[in-house]
């Protein structure tokens, strides 16, 4: 119990900050990492800067502000759950229904490119898509095409561990430089603000595209 208390109450360095020290360490830091990674993974396409946030989270672990192990656990959990929800969205809903809600995403060109990508790489396309920023169509189509769930669990978990591990550990390595540590809190704050702006932008553009599509094809 004392070990968990120590992890969740690690001190925060006096680096520049926009949003205050509370989000740079402790329980809420891991919640933020989990939620941002989940949001980036669960939506079909959303411009959430997950790679940047994971990189900075790894850098924060250098000074002991947060636990490297808990950063990895929170990020892998968010990545896995997000892609799992993405899969079940495709499994439960038809392409026609999803196109109605996301016409700016699920259009002919994106569908054709994703189909070709998945035909070329098979289940491994779910792993590869982790490293392609803002594009999460393969898990959705894996569900849509009823990929065996047992196989999907394996590639989903493998992709989550590989992507989070590489990105967080790279941040941990680069974060050892003083210039990064001097501004790591500020960089994390900026990543959060960019995430909020990206989600708002994605929501507005999707709503506009849907209204336009409804106007062109009235019920």
N, C-alpha and C positions, 0 to 999 in steps of 0.2 A: 504493500500500500504506500509506503514511504517513497518507493521508487517512482510510482505513478505520479505522486504529488510533486516530486522534484521535477519530473518531465513537464508536467502541465503548468508549473509555476516558475519556469526558468526566467532569469532576468533578461531585460531588454537593453541593448547597448544604446548609448546616447548619439545615434546617428540621426541625420535630418529626417523628418517625418511630416507627412501631410495629414494623416488620419489618426495619429495618436499611437502610443506604445502598446495599447491593449491587443491590437491585431497582429503584433509581431512575435508573440510568444504565447504559450499556454494553450488551453483547450480550444479557444475560438480560432486560433491560427489553423489548427488541423481541420476544424469544421470548414473554414473558408477554402482551404486547399481541396477538400473532398467535394464541396458543392461546386466550385468553379470547374474542376475537372469533369464532374458528372454532367454539368450543364453543357460543356463543350462536346461531350461524347454522346449525350442522349438526343440532341437535336440533329437533324439530318445534315444541315449545313449552317454553321453559325460562326462568325468571325471572332470567337473568344480566343485570346492569346494564351492557350494552355501551356504551350512550350515555354514561353517567357516566364510564366508564373512558376512552373516546376523548376526551371533553371534558377530563379531567384530564391525559391524555397530551399534548394540545395545550398545556395550561398549563405543563407541565414543560419544553416546548421553548423557552419564552420566555427562561429564564435560561441556556440553552445546556447544561443537564444532558443533554438528548437532542437528536438531530437531527430537525427538523420533517419533512424529507424521508423519513427512515427510519421515523418514526412513521406517516406516510401510507402508505408502502410495506408495512409490516408489517400495518397494519389492513386495507388493501384486499386484500392477499393472504389474510388470514384470513377476511374476509367473502366473498370470491369462492370459495375452496375449501370453506368451510362450506356455502354455498348449493348448490354443485355436488354435494357429497356428499348433501345433502338431496334434490336432484333425482334422483340415481341410486338413492336409497333407494326413492322412489316408483316409479321405472322398473323396478327388479328385483323388488320385493315387492308382492304384492296388498294391497288395502285390508283384507281379512279377516285376513291375517297381521299387518299393522301394528296393527290394532285389538286383536289379542290381547295385544300387548306394551304398547300405550298406550291402554287403554280409557277412561281419564279424559280423554284428549285427543281421540281420534278417535271421538267420539260423534255422534249424529245432528245436533244443533244446530250444532256446529262445522263439520261437513261441509257442511250446507246453506248456512251463512253464507259459507263459503269458496267454494263453487261459485257462489253468486250474485255474490260479489265479483269472481271471475275472469271470469265471463260479462260483467260490466259493464265491466271495464277491460282484459280480454284480457291479453296478455303484459306490459303495463305494470304489472299487479298485482304482479309480482315486484319491480319497483322500489319501488312504493308500500309494500309490506310491510316494507321496510327501516326505515321511519319509524314503524312500529307496534310499540311495545315488547312483547317476549315472544311475538309471534305469527309463526311461520315456516311456516305451512301452504301458501301459494301455491307455493313451489318444489317442495314434496313433491307437490302435486297436478299441477304442470306435468309432473313425471316420470310420475306415475300415469296421466295422460291422454296421455302420449307426445308432448308438445310437441316440435316440431322442435328438435334440440339446437343447431344453428347459431343459430337465433333466440334460444334460451335463453341461450347464451353471451353474446350482445350485451346482452340486458336484465340479465343477472346482473352483467356487468362494469360496465355503466352505473350500476346501482343501488349497487354496491359503491363505485365512485369518488365518486358524488354524495353518498351517505350519510356515508362516511368523511371526504370533503373538507369538507362543511358542518360536521360535528360537531367535527372536530379543529381546523379554522380558527377556529370560534367559541370553542373553548377557548383557542386561542392568543391571540385578541383579549382575552377576558375575563381571561386569565391575566396580562395586563400590569399589573393592579391589584395594589398591594402586599399587600392583605389576602389575596389568593389565593396569592401567592408565599410568604407567611409560613407557610402551612399546606398547600401543594400536595403535599408528600411524605406527610403524614398522610392527606390525602384519597385519595391513590393507594393507600396501605396499606388504608384502609377499604374501598375499591372491591374490592380483592383478597379481603379477608375476607368481604365480602358475597357475592361471586361464589362462593366455596367453600361458604358456607352455602346459597346458592340452589341449587347443584348437588346438594348433599346432600338438601335438602328435595324437589327435583324427583324424585330417585331414590327416596326413601322413599315419596312419595305415589304414584308410578307403580307401585311394587312392591305397595303396599297395594291399589290399584285393580285390579291384575292378579289378585291372590289372591282378591279379592272377586268379580271376574268369573268366575274359574275355579270358585269355589264355587257360583255361581248357575247356571253352564252346565258341569257336569262332562263330561269327555271320555267 
